[in-house]
Amino acid sequence: MPVEPRTAASAGDTVATIRSHCAAGRYSQALALANASRAAGAPNPDLLFARGTVLLDWGRVREARTALTEAQS
């Protein structure tokens, strides 16, 4: 399924969608959306944090730490 990172949706809407996917256990979809959003524009701390949270919830701790550190910067 293709991921549309930012069409009319704001970063807040994208974060909400990422969280929704994650809450439903759809980690791969959540991460795909976070990665696409990250690639589509300037770094957004909320999107970076959401990406780190997805990785952490998925058990990918090392990657999560890197992503969360990047979000904090």
Secondary structure in CASP SS format (residue, H / E / C, confidence):
PFRMAT SS
TARGET T0000
AUTHOR 0000-0000-0000
METHOD secondary structure of the structure
MODEL  1
M C 1.00
P C 1.00
V C 1.00
E C 1.00
P C 1.00
R C 1.00
T C 1.00
A C 1.00
A C 1.00
S C 1.00
A H 1.00
G H 1.00
D H 1.00
T H 1.00
V H 1.00
A H 1.00
T H 1.00
I H 1.00
R H 1.00
S H 1.00
H H 1.00
C H 1.00
A H 1.00
A C 1.00
G C 1.00
R C 1.00
Y H 1.00
S H 1.00
Q H 1.00
A H 1.00
L H 1.00
A H 1.00
L H 1.00
A H 1.00
N H 1.00
A H 1.00
S H 1.00
R H 1.00
A H 1.00
A H 1.00
G C 1.00
A C 1.00
P C 1.00
N C 1.00
P H 1.00
D H 1.00
L H 1.00
L H 1.00
F H 1.00
A H 1.00
R H 1.00
G H 1.00
T H 1.00
V H 1.00
L H 1.00
L H 1.00
D H 1.00
W C 1.00
G C 1.00
R C 1.00
V H 1.00
R H 1.00
E H 1.00
A H 1.00
R H 1.00
T H 1.00
A H 1.00
L H 1.00
T H 1.00
E H 1.00
A H 1.00
Q H 1.00
S C 1.00
END
